[in-house]
Amino acid sequence: MRSNRFRTTALAATALLAALSLTACTGDDDAAAEKAGAAAPAASSSDQQSSTTGTDTGKTADDDAKDAGGKPNAPAENAAGTSKGSGSNSGSGTSNGGTSSGNKGNTNGTPVTCTGDNTKVTVSKVSRPINHLLLTATNTGNRPCYAYHAPALRFDDAQAAFPVLRDSIPQAVVALEPGQSAYASIGLFGESDGTDLNKSTHLTVYFTGKSNSGSTGSPAELKLPAETVWGSNGFVTYWQSEMDLALTY
């Protein structure tokens, strides 16, 4: 009977020790869990900080501007584009001014009368026909111009008008685009002049208008080739569109 009691007591003690051991293990596990739990917030805080840092690194210039309470900053290329746009407008303004200056007020290309103001006039001696000079008037303006009728000539200070050859009237008025030239030949004297000749060094060329009543615009002042002489029976042709045509008279 006593042997059974001891056996029962021993079994009870053994069970108690096992329970205590289990309790101790559970306590250790709980303590470890508490330690792990205490460490976990720190790790979470670190992760959160890392995540925040990653977000800040990925922010754009627009986000920064928005955070500052302003509007998104214009991209660099847009800012440059704005600058170019301003330059383009300035260039446009410059381009328009250049056009206005180049046309000298001409907006429609309406032809005008050729004068000493919009032409360059030269006089030269030719080998054929003999005793002839050639006048060349080149349009230096930006509009077409009409070379009406014949040039009116004055040698030095001569009072009488130099004769015009009526047989040289062209079929149409000579129209010159910018850069084009008109021609007139000067027959210095006729056979009947004999020795009654005048020596001159200077020639004034006047331009006539459509009505052929007097001169118009500025005349051209020219220096004559050396040893130029002329007579009262000489002539000047009407303006011609071709040099060879002018020199046929």
Buried (B, 14 or more C-beta within 10 A) or exposed (E): EEEEEEEEEEEEEEEEEEEEEEEEEEEEEEEEEEEEEEEEEEEEEEEEEEEEEEEEEEEEEEEEBBEEEEEEBBEEEEEEEEEEEEEEEEEEEEEEEEEEEEBEEEEEEEEBBBBBBBBEBEBEBBEEEEBBBBBBBBBBBEBBBBBBBBBBBBBEEBEEEBBBBEEBEBEEBBBBEBEBBBBBBBBBBBEEBEEEBBEBEEBBBBBBBEEEEEBBBEBBEBEBEEEBBBBBBBBBBBBBBEBEBBBEB
